[in-house]
Amino acid sequence: MLGSNRRIAHLDMDAFYASVELLRYPQLKGLPVVIGGGRANITQALEHVRQQTLADEPDKEWDAAAQREALRRIPIDAFAKLAHYTGRGVATTATYAARQFGVGSAIGLMKAAKLCPQAILLPVDFDEYRKYSRQFKTIITEIAPVMEDRGIDEVYIDFTDVPGGQREGGRVLARLIQKSIFDATGLTCSVGVAPNKLLAKMASEFNKPKGISIVMEDELTEKIWPLACRKINGIGPKADAKLQSLGIHTIGQLAEKDLQWLIDHFGQRTGAWMHDSAHGRDDRPLVLESEPVSISRETSFERDLHAVRDKAELGAIFTTLCEQVASDLQRKGYVGKTIGIKIKYQDFQAVTRDLTQDHYTDDAKDIRHAAGMCLKRAPLAKRLRLLGVRVGALLKADETRDAQANPAAAPADSAQGAINSELRNGELF
């Protein structure tokens, strides 16, 4: 028995980053669009529209609303094309129109350019994605309060005791949540509803985009067993390759193997888990709160940067990362005392350095100073391809009485001035 009346939903936003961008640039709807480029083209195109607007309407106030309107008026030909891309960037995501050409997340942009050279290339805007992520999750919890946050664009929801959660296997409630999210944000999502998290996640992929898929207790053989083993969340490329070498290609074939056979080939823990998964068994509860271990930001460069020759550019990037981490800490209500940096060199080797302070902080200047101390302990002779900043040893800001846990921050301009002063006074960058 998979479960009595338990109904768990997995909700996955459809091409989330790309869909958010299409809200900003509706003129690109239906076109192949890839997220992962630089911002230069957008800045130039926006400035051109601004100049045209002010020429036509000299008295028009150029405020946030005017800028949003201008973004919608950027001509399609003004956007960067993937065909012209040079560099080693990676696609964050793509619209469904681009995915038809084989372009998806984590594919190199140079390779994507060969598959779909006509695609529009847009920059990543994580602040905007986080804003919409918070919005759709708030909508969900107002309807079904028991929700497990699984990342920026997906959640698990317990439908079991929510009005409408049992009707048509959960379809009625799923439809309500879909409509509520779309009405408030303009974004679409796909929902799978099943007796547990394992099956719900598989079901949410059945009918993308805008799909609702239901798996009932007696539908395992019909809807789950014909699927490839890789559809089980947790079976990766290596395990799948081994399964295929053993003649196991579908979940149904996996279910035919007895428990001891799986343990003999995959070990006690993995073998038992595979046996349960193939038979649709998963009693994991929804995790309503999970404390982060650390909060970090990192960025890969379009070209390798040198610590001396590209000091100004690296300094600006480093400062921005520290400010972003500080903003994340403040928004989430945490302070931390272990500050660290991550560097990846041109040869893909990586190093990390950490410094534990005697006080907690969420202050950008404080994080910048400590991270700069970490940089002094890292080899910087080789060119850099990635830089990251991390704050760990977290504590809820309201749980510490230490007066230094949340230092009184100077005004933003003063903090930035202090950071710039540090740069001028010879810090690494």
SULSULBEL-V192385 format. One record per pair of residues at least 6 apart in sequence whose C-alpha atoms are under 7 Angstrom apart, sorted by the first residue. I is the first residue (numbers start at 1). J is the second residue. D is the distance in whole Angstrom. If there is no record, write none. Layout:
i;j;d
I;J;D
I;J;D
This chain:
i;j;d
2;195;6
2;217;6
2;280;6
2;281;6
3;195;6
3;217;7
5;160;7
6;160;5
6;195;5
7;158;6
7;159;5
7;160;5
7;170;7
7;193;6
7;194;6
7;195;5
7;196;7
8;156;7
8;157;6
8;158;5
8;159;6
8;160;7
8;193;6
8;194;5
8;195;6
8;196;5
8;197;6
8;200;6
9;156;6
9;157;5
9;158;6
9;159;7
9;191;7
9;192;5
9;193;4
9;194;6
9;200;6
10;155;6
10;156;5
10;157;6
10;191;6
10;192;5
10;193;6
10;200;5
10;201;5
10;204;6
11;154;6
11;155;5
11;156;6
11;189;7
11;190;6
11;191;4
11;192;7
11;204;7
12;153;6
12;154;4
12;155;7
12;189;6
12;190;5
12;191;6
12;204;7
13;153;5
13;154;6
13;188;6
13;189;4
13;190;6
14;188;6
14;189;5
14;190;7
14;209;6
15;93;7
15;94;7
15;95;6
16;153;6
17;93;7
17;129;6
18;35;7
18;93;7
18;94;6
18;95;6
19;187;7
20;129;7
22;28;6
22;29;6
24;71;7
24;72;7
25;71;6
25;72;5
26;72;6
27;72;7
30;97;6
31;97;6
32;95;6
32;97;5
32;98;4
32;119;5
32;120;6
33;94;6
33;95;5
33;98;6
33;119;5
33;120;5
33;121;6
34;91;7
34;93;6
34;94;4
34;95;7
34;119;7
34;120;6
34;121;5
34;122;6
35;91;6
35;92;6
35;93;5
35;94;6
35;121;6
35;122;5
35;123;6
35;124;6
36;90;6
36;91;5
36;92;5
36;121;7
36;122;6
36;123;5
36;124;5
37;121;6
37;122;5
37;123;4
37;124;7
38;122;7
38;123;5
39;123;5
41;79;6
41;80;6
42;79;7
45;74;6
45;78;6
46;70;7
46;71;6
46;74;7
49;70;6
49;74;7
50;70;7
54;60;7
79;120;6
80;120;6
80;121;5
81;118;6
81;119;6
81;120;5
81;121;6
82;113;5
82;117;5
82;118;6
82;119;5
82;120;6
82;121;5
83;113;5
83;117;4
83;118;6
85;110;7
86;110;7
87;302;6
87;303;7
88;108;7
88;109;7
88;110;7
88;302;6
89;108;6
89;109;6
89;302;6
90;106;6
90;107;6
90;108;4
90;109;5
91;104;7
91;105;5
91;106;5
91;107;6
91;108;6
91;109;6
92;105;5
92;106;6
93;104;6
93;105;4
94;103;7
94;104;6
94;105;7
98;119;7
101;115;6
101;116;6
102;115;7
103;112;6
103;115;7
130;152;7
133;152;6
133;153;6
136;181;6
139;181;7
140;177;6
141;147;7
144;159;7
144;162;6
146;157;6
146;158;6
147;155;7
147;156;6
147;157;4
147;158;6
147;288;6
148;155;6
148;156;5
148;157;6
148;286;6
148;287;5
148;288;5
149;155;5
149;156;7
159;165;5
159;170;7
160;166;7
164;170;7
164;172;6
164;173;5
165;172;7
165;173;5
169;214;6
169;216;7
170;193;6
171;212;7
171;214;7
174;191;7
178;188;7
178;189;6
181;187;7
182;188;6
188;210;6
189;209;7
189;210;5
190;204;6
190;208;6
190;209;6
190;210;5
190;211;5
190;212;6
191;204;5
191;211;6
191;212;5
191;213;6
192;200;5
192;201;6
192;203;4
192;204;4
192;212;6
192;213;5
192;214;6
193;200;5
193;203;7
193;213;6
193;214;5
193;215;6
194;200;5
194;214;6
194;215;5
194;216;6
195;216;7
195;217;7
196;282;6
196;283;7
197;282;7
198;282;6
199;280;7
202;231;6
202;232;7
203;213;6
203;214;7
203;215;7
204;213;6
206;213;6
207;213;7
224;251;7
225;250;6
225;251;5
225;252;4
226;250;6
226;251;6
226;252;6
227;250;5
227;251;6
228;249;6
228;250;4
228;251;6
229;235;7
229;240;7
229;249;6
229;250;5
229;251;5
230;236;6
230;240;6
243;249;7
248;254;6
251;278;6
252;278;7
254;278;6
255;275;7
255;278;5
255;279;6
259;271;7
259;272;6
259;275;6
262;271;5
263;271;4
263;272;6
293;392;6
293;393;7
293;394;7
294;390;7
294;391;6
294;392;4
294;393;7
294;394;6
295;325;7
295;390;6
295;391;5
295;392;7
296;325;6
296;389;6
296;390;4
296;391;6
297;321;6
297;325;6
297;388;6
297;389;6
297;390;7
298;321;7
298;387;6
298;388;4
298;389;6
299;386;6
299;387;6
299;388;6
300;385;6
300;386;4
300;387;7
301;385;5
301;386;6
303;385;7
304;346;6
304;383;6
304;384;5
304;385;5
305;383;5
305;384;5
305;385;7
306;383;5
306;384;6
307;380;6
311;429;6
312;429;7
314;429;6
315;429;4
319;368;7
321;389;6
322;364;6
322;367;6
322;368;6
322;389;6
323;364;5
326;362;5
326;363;6
326;364;5
329;335;6
329;362;6
330;362;6
333;396;6
333;397;6
334;394;6
334;395;6
334;396;5
334;397;5
335;360;6
335;361;5
335;362;5
335;394;6
335;395;5
335;396;6
335;397;5
335;405;7
336;360;5
336;361;5
336;362;7
336;391;6
336;392;5
336;393;5
336;394;4
336;395;6
337;356;6
337;357;5
337;358;7
337;359;6
337;360;4
337;361;6
337;391;7
337;392;6
337;393;6
337;394;7
338;354;7
338;355;6
338;356;4
338;357;6
338;391;6
338;392;5
338;393;6
339;354;6
339;355;5
339;356;6
339;367;7
339;370;6
339;371;6
339;390;6
339;391;5
339;392;6
340;352;7
340;353;5
340;354;4
340;355;6
340;371;6
340;374;7
340;389;6
340;390;5
340;391;6
341;352;6
341;353;5
341;354;7
341;371;6
341;374;7
341;388;5
341;389;5
341;390;6
342;351;6
342;352;4
342;353;7
342;387;6
342;388;5
342;389;6
343;350;6
343;351;5
343;352;6
343;384;7
343;386;6
343;387;5
343;388;6
344;350;4
344;351;7
344;384;6
344;385;6
344;386;5
344;387;7
345;382;6
345;383;6
345;384;4
345;385;5
345;386;7
346;383;6
346;384;6
346;385;5
353;374;5
353;378;7
354;374;6
355;370;7
355;374;6
359;404;6
359;405;6
360;404;6
360;405;4
360;406;7
361;405;5
361;406;5
361;407;7
362;406;6
363;407;7
363;409;7
365;415;6
365;419;6
423;429;6
